[in-house]
Amino acid sequence: MPLSAPPPASGQPYLLSASLDNARHLSSLLRAVHFQDHATCFATANGLRVTVEDAKCIQANAFVQAEIFQEFAVQEESVTFRINLSVLLDCLTIFGTSSLPGITTALRMCYRGYGYPLMLFLEEGGVVTVCKINTQEPDELLDFDFCSTKVVNKIILQSEGLREAFAELDMTSEVLQITMSPDKPYFRLSTFGNAGSAHLDYPRDSDLMEAFHCNQTQTNRYKISLLKPSTKALALSCKVSIRTDAQGFLSLQYMIRNEDGQICFVEYYCCPDEDITEAEL
């Protein structure tokens, strides 16, 4: 059973309160976006979104729907705060990252509002630990404005196909080139590393291809250093949606199924590499 947190000493209600029977459901998802120390948390009635950015070029979002929690209550339309993600993960795994079969860490999370810490109440095997993590003023985040009407090309792959690609391609390359086309090669990944160029093609009728919606041929390059953090989410996922808009911005949306069979999503947005010219393509 999830913990019940004591009422705030000041009598002021918690703006956010949530409980999970198994804290690993949250910690594993947050690890998938942990490539910077700090994250911005957004809580609405729909659930929790945790956003991490780097260099205004890449943004990762972990979505935890309200239904995943045993209890999830937000007292305002939205509650936002910035937090040290490294510290949060340390607290969530304070009892260790691998529990014995049948033993889980229960979590209750409470936030009273601006200027207050995020409170974590963790219980495992009758032992309760209370953590207080200072919160900060949230930063203004990039808006990639990736609505469905602006998507030019979209494919959905089984994740094992992309995992194999990253294992086979030459990761000494500075960029990953992605070609999406209604005609051959349909979906091509290319690298240009120390050993020369390497290409991996996926036909549209591949067993790994779950959906293929390409309206025009697009070839864009992305810095591999920016894409590498997304491999954490790829390792956990079962499917990945790959989308591009007219400007070549890339969206990688990973569908992740937790131990209880519940579905969560992690999404990465990445800017195209601006150092190339049409002649190079």
Salt bridges, closest charged atoms under 4 A:
GLU53 OE1 - LYS56 NZ 3.55
GLU71 OE1 - ARG108 NH1 2.34
ASP139 OD2 - ARG82 NE 3.20
ASP145 OD2 - LYS150 NZ 2.42
ASP201 OD1 - ARG188 NE 2.62
GLU210 OE1 - LYS239 NZ 3.03
GLU259 OE2 - ARG24 NE 3.05
ASP260 OD2 - HIS25 NE2 3.50
GLU267 OE2 - ARG243 NH2 2.86
ASP273 OD1 - LYS223 NZ 3.02
ASP275 OD2 - LYS223 NZ 3.47
GLU280 OE1 - ARG221 NH1 3.83
